[in-house]
Amino acid sequence: MEGTEEFGSIKGNAADIKRRISVALLRSADPARDVKLIAVSKTFPAVRIAEAMDAGLLRFGENRVQEIVSKYDQLKRRKAEWHFIGHLQTNKVKKLLDVPTRYIHSVDRLELGTELERQLQKRSEQRDVLVEVNTSGESSKSGVEPEKAVELVRMLSEFTTLRIKGLMTIGALTDDKDVTRRCFARLREIFSRVKEEGIENVEMLELSMGMSGDFEIAVEEGATIIRVGTAIFGTRRLPGPEGNAS
Ligand SMILES: *Cc1c(COP(=O)(O)O)cnc(C)c1O
């Protein structure tokens, strides 16, 4: 430890997470790959995000449409990537598209794809999206069932405004590391299957998996994107909406 970064500061926390990513990468099948860190800033005000930007963080994740729109408006002069990671209601799609999202991580049903296509057609735009899979089987979680994931990707691939770039999952809410690992391994298997199908208009580049409590396991299992809130910003005072709170 260099001891130059204050313990508990955003900068110190981010440095610690990056170190832990590097170590976990060494235990993974593809240690040379890049793992992108998304700072999940939900419930924290724009000033804290600005602080994280000052500390060198570039990617931010939010799970509520109103919140991402508001924070983006306050911070749009600054260079950053905005990721939408929460459950997306069809009636909020139009509003969300006002934010130039890098990835919408939570496309999990045809109906949502249909509305995204409709609103994006109107704007003459395309967006990069990930398909969310419910690998834990927990009924509170969003995401398509694993058995239906390939079929959903196939159907979504027909929408010309959506560019499918990978898959996302939220691991099981458990202390059992083997259960968590199986969730992530399951996502990686679906990822490989979709790749093998060679579906037109679909690229499998990203595996978005792993949060504060389980990102090292996710990296070991092949994550290219991890979504970390608490371990960067500290404990949230307000819970996220059901199904997404950790
Ligand atoms: C809140 C949230 C995270 C981050 O959770 P932490 O445990 O605070 O790291 C990651 N992904 C999603 C989808 C979330 O809603």
The ligand as an SDF file (V2000), in Angstrom:
LIG
                    3D

 15 15  0  0  0  0  0  0  0  0999 V2000
  -27.4650   -0.5910   -6.6460 C   0  0  0  0  0  0  0  0  0  0  0  0
  -27.0250   -1.4270   -7.7650 C   0  0  0  0  0  0  0  0  0  0  0  0
  -25.6820   -1.8270   -7.8810 C   0  0  0  0  0  0  0  0  0  0  0  0
  -24.6010   -1.4630   -6.8730 C   0  0  0  0  0  0  0  0  0  0  0  0
  -24.8340   -2.0990   -5.6570 O   0  0  0  0  0  0  0  0  0  0  0  0
  -23.7360   -2.0050   -4.4730 P   0  0  0  0  0  0  0  0  0  0  0  0
  -24.0090   -3.2360   -3.6740 O   0  0  0  0  0  0  0  0  0  0  0  0
  -24.0160   -0.7500   -3.7140 O   0  0  0  0  0  0  0  0  0  0  0  0
  -22.4080   -2.0020   -5.0800 O   0  0  0  0  0  0  0  0  0  0  0  0
  -25.3370   -2.5970   -8.9830 C   0  0  0  0  0  0  0  0  0  0  0  0
  -26.2390   -2.9590   -9.9080 N   0  0  0  0  0  0  0  0  0  0  0  0
  -27.5240   -2.5920   -9.8320 C   0  0  0  0  0  0  0  0  0  0  0  0
  -28.4670   -3.0320  -10.8950 C   0  0  0  0  0  0  0  0  0  0  0  0
  -27.9660   -1.8230   -8.7590 C   0  0  0  0  0  0  0  0  0  0  0  0
  -29.2610   -1.4830   -8.6930 O   0  0  0  0  0  0  0  0  0  0  0  0
  1  2  1  0
  2  3  1  0
  2 14  2  0
  3  4  1  0
  3 10  2  0
  4  5  1  0
  5  6  1  0
  6  7  2  0
  6  8  1  0
  6  9  1  0
 10 11  1  0
 11 12  2  0
 12 13  1  0
 12 14  1  0
 14 15  1  0
M  END
$$$$
